[in-house]
Amino acid sequence: MKKMMLAALLALSSTLPLAAHAIDVPEAPHVITSGYAEVKAAPDMATLSFSVTQSNKESLAAKQQVDERVGKFLTELEQLGIAKTDIEAGNLITNPEYRYPKDQPRELTGYRATRQLTVRLNKLDDLSKLVDSALKVGINQVNRISYGVKEADKLKRKALQLAIKDSKHKASLLARSYDAKLGKVYAIEYQPQATPGPMPRYGMNMMAMEAKTNTYVKNDITFSDSIQVVFKLKE
């Protein structure tokens, strides 16, 4: 009877997906289980990417106008209590702008200066204030808003711990269900899953951003993990 029961358990393990058999298994009676867990958390931070652009007939004038707005914006950020380490101001890029008359050579009409800024906001309640400050100094575009979680590593570890607990529970339940006794762990297969990145929202001009800042739905961020384990069975 016991041999029939152990054979049933071995048959059960053979019905697992083919990927499961990449793990090493003993010749003795055993059971293969997998554990999975998810941990959800509300975003508590955001990263905003801004663009500042200005066109002018003179490249130097376009550059100076952009630099002036960026300088004012940095002052506003300082007043909001945002640390310099949470601000990245990219290099200024200047490109010529042309007009293309029909059947005529292109004509240089001026220059466009562009500069990118990235701001990490650790207090989501200040999102509206940050956008208002950007509008105040003439920032043109919000390229992206990405929501994240400060303690992402801690939540990832929690998901792994729960996945391990889930694998143990399944193995114990299977063994008891077939009147078997669970033995020691024989093999563990673990491939860390990528930590979820910030949830992005793309492309919004500042006028639209002003209207919608308070209507964003900040969905929970899910951290998940899985593990596969082979347990020996006591005869």
N, C-alpha and C positions, 0 to 999 in steps of 0.2 A: 504493500500500500504506500509506504513512504517513497519507494522508488518511483511509483507512478506519479506521486505528487511532485517529486523533484523534476521528473520529466516534463510535467505540465509547466513548471516554472521556466524550465529551459526553453520550452516551446513558446512561452509568452515573450521571452527576450528576443526570440528570433523574428517576432512580428513587428519589432521596432523598425523605424525607417533605416534605410541602408546606411545613412550617415552615422547612425549610432554604432555600427560595427567597426568604425575606425578605431574605437577604443579597444585596448588589449583585454582579453577575457581569459579566465582560467579554464582548464579542462574539467575541473570539478564543478559540481552544481553551483549555480550562481544566479543572480538577478541583476538586470541592468535598469537603472532608473535615471530620470532626468528631473532636475528642479528648475523652476522658473519663478521669478517674482518681479513685481513692478512697484516703484515708489513714486508717488506724484507730489509735486510741490508747486506752490504758487510763485510766480516770478517776483523777485524782490530787487531787481536791478535792470537797467537798460543801457544799451549802447546806441548812440545816435550818430549817423554820418551826415554831415552837412556839406553843401557846395556853395561857394561864393564866386560869382562871376560878374564881370563888368566889361562892357565894350566902350572903346574910345578910338578916335582917329589916331591918337598917339599911344604907342605901346607903354611908354613910361607913365603916362597919365592913367591908363587902365590899371597898371600895376599898383600905383600909389593909391587909387581908390579902393582896390581890393584889400591892400594892406591896412588901410585906415579902418575898414569895416571889421577886419579880423581883429585888429587891436582893440576896438571897442567891445567886440564880442568876448574877448579874453578877459577884459575888465568886468563885464557882466558875470562871467562864469566865476571869477574870483569872489564877487559879491554874493553869489549863490552858495559859496562854501565848497566849490568843486576844486579839488587839488590839482596842481599842475601835472602830477603823475597820471591823472585820469583824462588828460587832454593830449591829443596828437594833432599837430598842425602840419600838413604836408607842404611840400615846396610849391611855389607859384609857377604856373605854366602859362605862357603867352603864345597865342596862335594868330596868324593873320586871317582877316575876313575879306572875302571877295564878292563882287557882284558880277554876274555873267550875262551881259547884254546879248541879245540874239545876233548871231553872225558877227560878233565883235570879240576882240580879246578881253579876257577877264580884267576887272578893275579892282584894285585894292581899296577897300572902303574903311579899313581901320584894323583894330586889334582887339582880341578878346583875352582877358586875363582870368584865370580860374585857380582856385585854391580849395583843397579838401580839408575838412576838420572832422575829427572823431572825438566824441565826448562820452565817457562812461559815467552814468548816473547811478549812484548808490541809494538814492531815495526816490522811489517812484512817485511819491506825492509831489515832488518838485518838477514833474514832467511838464506841466502846463507853464510853470514859471520859466523853465528853460526855453520852451518854444516862444513864449512871449519875449524873452530877452533876445532871441535870434531875430524875431520880427522887428524889434525895436531898432536894431542896428543894420537892418537891411540884408539879412542872410536870404539867399534866393531859394534854396532847395534843401529838403530833407531827403537824402537818397535811400536811407534805410533806418528802421528802428528795430533793434534786436533785444528781445527780453531774455533774461537769464536768471540763474540762481547762484548766490554767493557761495553756498556750501555744497557745490555740486559733487566734490570728491567724497564728502561725508555721506551724501545720499546714494552715491554709487556703491560705496562699501555696504550700506544698509541693504541695498537691493541684492548684493551678492550673499550676504548673511542669510537673508530670507530665502534665497534660491537654494542654499545649502540645507537649510531647515526643511524646505519642501522636498528635496531629494531623499532626505532621511525618513521623513514621514511616509512617503510613497513606498520606499523599500520595506519599512516596518509593516505597513498595512498589507502589502502583497505577501510577505512571509507569513504573517498571522493568518491571513485568509486561506493559505494552503497548509496550515498546521506545520509550518517550518520555523526554524530559528535563524535569525539573521546573524551572520558572522561578521568578520572584519572586512574593511574596505580593501579591495584588490587593486582597483585602478580608478583614477580620476581624470576626466577630460574637461579642460576648461579653456575656452577661448574668449578673452575679455571682449565685451561688446563696446562699440564706440560710445563714448559719453555724448549725450545729445548736446548739440550746439545751441546757441541762442535762437529763439524763434524770430525770424525776420519778417518785417513788413516793409515793402519797397515803395520807392518813388512817390513822393507827394510834394507838390509845391507848397510854399509857406502859407498861402491863403487858405488852401484846403486843410492844411495841417492845423491851422488856428481853429477851424470850425469843428474838427473831428478829434482833437486831443482828448477831450473828456468822454468820448463815446467808444474808445477802444476797449475790446474785450480781451483781457490778458489770460489766455488759456493756461491751464496747468502744464508744467513740463514733466514728462515721464522718464524716469530712469529705470531701466530694466537690465536683468542679467539672468544667465542660465548656466547650468553645470550638469555634467553627466557622470554617473558613478556606477561602478561595478562592485557589488557586495557578494562575498562568498556566503553559501548557506551551510549551516551546521548539519551534519548527517546524524 
